[in-house]
């Protein structure tokens, strides 16, 4: 398994509320060294601002639109991002732990050294995003879309990708052996270098119209 860089947080974080958070973004275009506890931000529209070295526990971003935002060294624990759209955002050394992203969109985003652990992301849209040195663990990605997404040096562990769409995705090198991929959609030319079990290989062969005898 590839090692990824972990979020680097200061020893002391300043506790703020959702209103303070939005005010600081409006005034300074950034929020650094913060702690948000059970704070929910709803229907906000954020553009080209920096969020770094902070932690959000509970609460979340609901039905928000975030474009060209940069997240660096941030930890999200038990947060809800349902209905929120991230477009052309970057995530560096970010950890999502036990979060909900049902119906969320992370389109054309760049994610590096980012971890997804125990997430609920059914019907989420990750189209045209780039995952570099990321870890996806024990998470539900059923019926999610990864079309035209690029994965490089990423690790998968016990994820559920049933019904997920990997059409035209660059997934060479991914190891799906511990994951569920029933009904998942793959491009034939995108499967080179993918690691699967014998059972998964037989299923993929059927999807590609290959009949195995013996």
C-alpha positions in Angstrom: 0.0 0.0 0.0 1.2 3.5 -0.9 1.8 5.8 2.0 0.1 9.2 1.7 0.9 12.4 3.5 -1.4 13.1 6.4 -3.0 16.5 7.2 -0.7 18.7 9.3 -2.7 20.6 11.9 -1.4 23.1 14.5 -1.6 22.0 18.1 -4.1 24.6 18.9 -7.2 25.3 16.7 -9.4 28.3 17.1 -13.1 27.3 17.6 -15.4 29.3 15.4 -19.0 29.1 14.3 -20.4 28.9 10.8 -21.1 32.7 10.6 -17.5 33.5 11.6 -16.2 31.0 9.0 -18.2 32.7 6.2 -17.2 36.2 7.4 -13.5 35.4 7.4 -13.8 34.0 3.9 -15.6 37.1 2.7 -13.0 39.4 4.4 -9.7 37.6 3.8 -10.5 34.9 1.1 -9.2 32.3 3.5 -9.7 30.5 6.8 -6.7 29.0 8.5 -6.2 27.1 11.8 -9.9 26.7 12.6 -12.2 24.2 14.4 -15.8 23.9 13.5 -17.9 21.6 15.7 -21.5 20.7 14.7 -21.7 23.7 12.4 -23.8 23.4 9.2 -23.3 25.7 6.2 -26.3 25.7 3.8 -26.8 27.0 0.3 -23.5 29.0 0.4 -21.7 29.9 -2.9 -17.9 30.1 -2.4 -15.4 30.9 -5.1 -11.6 30.8 -5.3 -10.9 30.9 -1.5 -8.5 28.9 0.7 -9.4 26.7 3.6 -6.5 25.2 5.5 -5.1 23.6 8.6 -8.5 23.0 10.2 -11.0 20.4 11.4 -14.7 20.2 10.9 -16.6 17.7 13.1 -20.3 17.1 12.5 -22.3 19.6 10.6 -21.1 20.1 7.0 -21.9 21.8 3.7 -25.4 21.2 2.5 -26.6 22.2 -1.0 -23.6 24.5 -1.4 -21.7 25.5 -4.5 -17.9 25.6 -4.2 -15.8 26.5 -7.2 -12.0 26.8 -7.5 -11.7 26.4 -3.8 -8.4 25.1 -2.3 -8.5 22.8 0.8 -5.1 22.0 2.4 -4.4 20.0 5.6 -8.1 19.7 6.5 -9.9 16.9 8.4 -13.6 16.3 8.0 -15.2 13.9 10.5 -18.8 12.9 10.4 -19.7 15.7 8.1 -22.6 15.9 5.6 -21.9 17.2 2.0 -25.3 16.0 0.5 -26.2 18.0 -2.6 -23.0 20.1 -2.5 -21.1 20.7 -5.8 -17.3 21.1 -5.8 -16.1 22.3 -9.2 -12.5 22.7 -10.2 -11.4 22.5 -6.5 -8.1 21.2 -5.2 -7.6 19.0 -2.1 -4.1 18.5 -0.6 -3.6 16.3 2.4 -7.3 16.2 3.3 -9.1 13.4 5.2 -12.8 12.6 4.9 -13.8 10.3 7.8 -17.3 8.9 8.2 -18.9 11.5 6.0 -22.0 11.6 3.8 -21.7 12.7 0.2 -24.9 11.3 -1.3 -25.6 13.1 -4.6 -22.5 15.3 -4.2 -20.4 16.4 -7.1 -16.6 16.7 -7.3 -16.2 17.5 -10.9 -12.9 18.4 -12.5 -11.3 18.4 -9.0 -7.6 17.6 -8.2 -7.1 15.5 -5.1 -3.6 14.6 -3.8 -2.7 12.7 -0.6 -6.4 12.7 0.2 -8.1 9.9 2.2 -11.8 8.7 2.0 -12.6 6.4 4.9 -16.1 5.0 5.7 -17.9 7.4 3.4 -21.5 7.1 2.1 -21.2 8.5 -1.4 -24.0 6.8 -3.4 -24.8 8.6 -6.6 -21.9 11.0 -6.2 -20.3 12.4 -9.3 -16.5 12.5 -9.5 -16.3 13.0 -13.3 -13.1 14.3 -14.9 -11.3 14.6 -11.6 -7.8 13.5 -10.8 -6.8 11.3 -7.8 -3.1 11.2 -7.0 -1.7 9.2 -4.1 -5.2 8.9 -2.5 -6.7 6.2 -0.3 -10.3 5.0 -0.6 -11.2 2.7 2.3 -14.4 1.0 3.6 -16.6 3.4 1.6 -19.8 3.1 -0.3 -19.5 4.3 -3.9 -22.6 2.5 -5.3 -23.9 4.0 -8.6 -21.3 6.8 -8.3 -19.7 8.2 -11.5 -16.0 8.3 -12.1 -16.2 8.9 -15.9 -13.1 10.3 -17.4 -11.4 10.3 -14.0 -7.7 9.7 -13.7 -6.2 7.6 -10.8 -2.5 7.5 -10.1 -0.8 5.6 -7.3 -4.1 5.2 -5.4 -5.1 2.4 -3.0 -8.6 0.8 -2.6 -9.6 -1.2 0.4 -13.0 -2.8 0.9 -15.0 -0.3 -1.1 -18.4 -0.9 -2.7 -18.4 0.2 -6.3 -21.4 -1.7 -7.4 -23.1 0.0 -10.4 -20.3 2.7 -10.5 -19.4 4.2 -13.9 -15.7 4.1 -14.8 -16.3 4.8 -18.5 -13.2 6.3 -20.1 -11.5 6.5 -16.6 -7.7 5.9 -16.3 -7.6 3.2 -13.6 -4.5 1.2 -14.5 -2.8 0.0 -11.4 -5.9 0.0 -9.2 -6.4 -3.2 -7.1 -10.1 -4.0 -6.8 -9.6 -7.4 -5.1 -11.1 -6.4 -1.8 -13.9 -4.4 -3.4 -17.4 -5.1 -4.9 -17.6 -4.2 -8.6 -20.8 -5.9 -9.7 -22.7 -4.0 -12.4 -19.8 -1.5 -12.6 -19.1 0.0 -16.0 -15.6 -0.1 -17.4 -14.1 0.9 -20.8 -12.3 -2.0 -22.4 -9.2 0.1 -23.1 -9.1 1.4 -19.5 -8.7 -2.0 -17.8 -5.0 -2.5 -18.6 -3.0 -2.9 -15.4 -6.1 -3.4 -13.2 -5.8 -6.0 -10.5 -8.9 -8.2 -9.8 -9.8 -11.6 -8.4 -10.5 -14.6 -10.6 -14.2 -14.2 -10.0 -14.0 -10.5 -10.9 -12.0 -11.3 -14.0 -14.7 -13.8 -15.2 -17.4 -11.1 -14.6 -15.4 -8.5 -16.5 -14.9 -11.0 -19.4 -18.7 -11.3 -19.7 -19.0 -7.5 -19.8 -16.5 -7.4 -22.6 -18.3 -10.2 -24.5 -15.6 -12.8 -23.8 -16.8 -16.3 -23.2 -14.6 -18.5 -21.1 -14.9 -22.3 -21.6 -13.5 -25.0 -19.4 
